[in-house]
């Protein structure tokens, strides 16, 4: 496809003609399991959380973010609107209580 470029033998023989980036890009990822093998022996043993935002439109009480908490044992979930990310620890403590 390209004319006028001369390749030396050391470049042509590098990784049998395959560059490192090409090899990494062609590798496949492990399949994501449908069910976790993580043990959750009691409630609040493991909490999964995510913070989403900022959103262009403010919600009620001028909230531009929301945080989710999921208990790994019961799969009980709570979505809490927050104004800024620094409110996450307080929202977590409220949810735990």
ABEGO torsion letter per residue (X at the ends): XBBGBBBBAAAAABGGGBBAAAAAAABBBBBBBABBABBBABBGABBBBBBBOBBABBBBGGBABBBBBBBAAAGBBBBBBBABAAAAAAAAAAAAX
